[in-house]
Amino acid sequence: MKNILPVAAVLALAAVGFFAWKNQTPQTSPPTNQTQEETPKTSPTSFTFTNPKKSAHYETNTPAHGSTLAGTPINVVIDFNFDLAKPSEIKILKERTDYGTGETIIDTNKLSMRRTMKSDSPDGLYTVDYKACWPDKSCHDGTFQFAIDRSQAKTYDDQTGKKEVTIKMSEVMFKPQNIKLTRGTKVTWVNDDSAEHYVNTDSHPSHTYSPTQNSKALKKGESFTLTFDQAGIYPYHCSAHASSMTGSLLIE
């Protein structure tokens, strides 16, 4: 009996040690799990947009409501069919932070107002909260949303570093449709179609986002040239085929 007790004690201690080792081992995660956890960070981002609220006399806005952009807008522009007056105001909000810079500007025709957006604004969902005021001092508010997702730039035709670039207007398309360029690049659009085309900045039909990016009607063989010195995203279209013939320039 005296010999049995020491043996039992040794076996008990061995069993305790084995179970303690077994319980500690699973605490270390396998390397494959770490890789799976990091994957969603690089996946495309999707956004949910609420319904816009349109003020009295509202017409259009750029960026368009519900659009996701590959870069920061140079400004936010809202168009109306009635004369604007002070204190009309635009706020470009993301999680209660205003990413607009400078004051809200009313265009000389008084039918559009705009505000510059900070060029280093982060990716994410933005809500534009605006107040449109008339000469009689009455004001009306509205909202719309857009998003920035710079990962979309990977799908753009990268022609950065070139001093001059040509975009063909062919088969009722801009070719290439979406291009990434360097500041100071001269861009020339050439119409290869028999139908007339236009180069017009968004929105349609106001064409107010980047007013210098508006051509006359271009017949076959005619061209329009513009140099882009300010970084940002430039959505545009052909007014004769506004619903289908669209393009975008991303200036870095």
C-alpha positions in Angstrom: 0.0 0.0 0.0 2.9 2.3 0.8 4.3 1.8 -2.7 1.0 2.4 -4.4 0.5 6.0 -3.0 3.7 7.5 -4.5 2.9 6.0 -7.9 -0.6 7.4 -7.8 0.7 10.9 -6.8 3.1 10.9 -9.8 0.4 9.9 -12.2 -1.9 12.6 -10.8 0.7 15.3 -11.3 1.5 14.0 -14.8 -2.3 14.2 -15.7 -2.6 17.8 -14.4 0.5 18.9 -16.4 -0.9 17.3 -19.6 -4.3 19.1 -19.3 -2.6 22.4 -18.5 -0.4 22.2 -21.6 -3.4 21.2 -23.8 -5.5 24.1 -22.6 -2.7 26.7 -23.3 -1.8 25.5 -26.8 -5.0 26.7 -28.7 -4.4 30.3 -27.5 -2.0 30.9 -30.3 -4.0 31.6 -33.6 -2.8 29.9 -36.7 -1.1 32.2 -39.3 -3.9 31.6 -41.8 -6.5 33.2 -39.5 -4.4 36.4 -39.4 -4.4 36.6 -43.2 -8.2 36.2 -43.4 -8.8 39.0 -40.9 -6.7 41.5 -42.9 -8.3 40.7 -46.3 -11.5 42.9 -45.8 -9.4 46.0 -45.4 -8.5 46.0 -49.1 -11.9 45.0 -50.4 -14.1 47.6 -52.2 -16.2 49.8 -50.0 -20.0 50.1 -50.4 -22.0 53.0 -49.2 -25.7 53.3 -48.3 -27.2 56.7 -49.3 -30.4 58.2 -47.8 -33.0 60.0 -49.9 -32.0 63.6 -50.8 -34.0 66.6 -49.7 -34.5 69.2 -52.4 -35.1 72.8 -51.5 -37.5 75.1 -53.3 -36.2 76.1 -56.8 -33.5 73.3 -56.7 -32.3 72.1 -60.1 -29.1 69.9 -60.0 -25.9 69.4 -58.0 -22.3 68.1 -58.4 -21.2 65.6 -57.2 -24.4 63.8 -58.1 -26.4 62.3 -55.2 -25.4 58.7 -54.6 -22.2 58.9 -56.6 -18.9 57.3 -55.4 -15.8 59.2 -56.6 -12.2 58.0 -57.1 -10.9 61.3 -55.8 -11.8 64.5 -53.9 -14.2 66.9 -55.7 -12.6 70.3 -56.4 -15.9 71.9 -55.1 -19.5 71.1 -54.4 -21.9 73.0 -56.7 -25.7 73.4 -56.4 -27.9 74.9 -59.1 -31.2 76.6 -58.9 -33.8 78.3 -61.1 -34.2 81.4 -58.9 -31.7 84.1 -57.8 -29.7 83.2 -54.8 -28.7 85.7 -52.1 -26.8 85.8 -48.8 -26.7 84.0 -46.3 -26.9 81.0 -48.6 -24.6 78.3 -47.3 -23.0 74.9 -48.1 -21.6 72.5 -45.5 -19.8 69.3 -46.6 -20.1 67.0 -43.6 -18.5 63.7 -42.6 -19.3 62.5 -39.1 -20.1 66.1 -38.1 -16.8 67.6 -39.4 -17.1 70.1 -42.2 -14.6 69.4 -45.0 -15.5 72.6 -46.9 -12.9 75.3 -47.0 -13.5 79.0 -47.5 -16.8 80.7 -47.8 -19.8 79.6 -49.9 -19.7 81.6 -53.2 -22.7 82.6 -55.3 -21.9 82.7 -59.0 -22.3 85.9 -60.9 -25.5 84.6 -62.6 -26.9 84.0 -59.1 -28.3 80.6 -60.1 -25.5 78.5 -58.6 -23.6 78.4 -55.4 -20.4 76.5 -54.7 -17.9 75.7 -52.0 -14.3 74.4 -52.3 -13.6 71.0 -50.7 -10.4 70.2 -48.8 -8.1 68.3 -51.1 -7.0 65.9 -48.3 -10.5 65.0 -47.3 -10.6 61.3 -46.3 -12.5 58.4 -47.9 -16.0 57.9 -46.7 -19.6 59.1 -46.9 -20.4 62.8 -47.1 -23.6 64.7 -46.5 -24.0 68.1 -48.1 -26.2 70.2 -45.9 -27.2 73.5 -47.7 -29.3 76.5 -47.2 -30.6 78.4 -50.2 -31.7 82.0 -49.6 -33.6 84.4 -51.9 -33.5 88.2 -52.2 -36.5 88.5 -49.9 -34.3 86.9 -47.2 -36.4 83.7 -47.0 -34.3 80.5 -46.9 -34.9 76.8 -47.7 -32.7 73.9 -46.7 -31.8 70.6 -48.5 -29.4 67.7 -48.4 -27.7 65.1 -50.6 -24.9 62.6 -50.3 -21.9 61.3 -52.1 -18.8 59.2 -51.2 -15.1 59.1 -51.9 -13.3 55.8 -52.4 -9.8 56.2 -53.7 -9.4 52.5 -54.4 -11.5 53.1 -57.5 -8.6 54.9 -59.0 -7.1 51.5 -59.7 -9.6 51.1 -62.5 -8.5 54.3 -64.2 -6.2 54.4 -67.3 -3.0 55.6 -65.7 -1.4 58.3 -67.9 0.3 60.2 -65.1 3.6 61.8 -66.1 2.5 62.7 -69.6 2.4 66.4 -70.7 -0.3 65.9 -73.3 -3.1 63.3 -73.6 -5.7 62.8 -76.4 -9.2 61.5 -75.7 -11.1 60.2 -78.7 -14.9 60.8 -79.0 -15.7 57.6 -80.9 -18.8 55.3 -81.1 -20.6 57.6 -78.8 -18.0 57.1 -76.1 -15.0 58.9 -74.6 -11.9 56.7 -75.2 -10.5 56.2 -72.7 -13.4 56.9 -70.4 -11.7 57.4 -67.1 -8.1 58.6 -66.9 -5.6 59.4 -64.1 -3.3 62.4 -65.0 -0.7 64.6 -63.4 -1.4 68.3 -62.7 -0.4 70.5 -65.7 -1.4 67.9 -68.3 -2.9 69.3 -71.5 -6.0 67.2 -72.5 -7.3 67.3 -76.1 -10.7 65.8 -77.1 -11.1 64.9 -80.8 -14.4 64.0 -82.3 -14.0 60.9 -84.6 -17.8 60.4 -85.0 -20.0 61.8 -87.8 -22.4 63.0 -85.0 -21.7 66.2 -83.1 -20.4 65.8 -79.6 -19.7 68.1 -76.6 -17.3 68.2 -73.7 -19.3 69.4 -70.7 -18.6 69.5 -67.0 -21.3 68.0 -64.8 -24.1 68.5 -64.0 -26.5 68.4 -66.9 -27.8 70.7 -68.1 -26.2 73.3 -65.8 -22.5 72.5 -66.6 -21.3 74.5 -63.6 -18.8 72.1 -61.7 -15.7 73.3 -63.6 -17.0 76.0 -66.1 -13.8 76.1 -68.2 -14.4 72.5 -69.2 -17.3 73.3 -71.6 -16.8 73.1 -75.4 -18.9 74.2 -78.3 -20.5 71.6 -80.5 -17.7 69.6 -82.1 -18.2 68.3 -85.6 -16.1 65.4 -86.9 -12.5 66.2 -86.9 -12.8 69.1 -84.5 -11.2 69.3 -81.1 -11.3 70.9 -77.7 -8.2 71.4 -75.5 -7.8 72.3 -71.8 -5.0 72.2 -69.3 -5.7 70.9 -65.8 -3.7 72.6 -63.0 -5.8 71.7 -60.0 -5.8 68.3 -58.4 -9.2 66.5 -57.9 -11.9 64.6 -59.7 -13.5 66.0 -62.9 -16.7 64.2 -63.9 -18.0 65.3 -67.4 -20.3 64.2 -70.2 -21.4 64.9 -73.8 -24.6 67.0 -73.6 -25.9 65.5 -76.8 -25.7 62.0 -75.2 -25.7 63.0 -71.5 -27.2 59.7 -70.2 -24.7 57.4 -71.7 -21.6 59.3 -72.9 -19.7 60.1 -69.7 -16.1 60.4 -68.5 -13.9 61.3 -65.6 -10.5 62.8 -65.1 -8.6 62.2 -61.9 -5.8 64.8 -61.6 -3.1 64.2 -59.0 
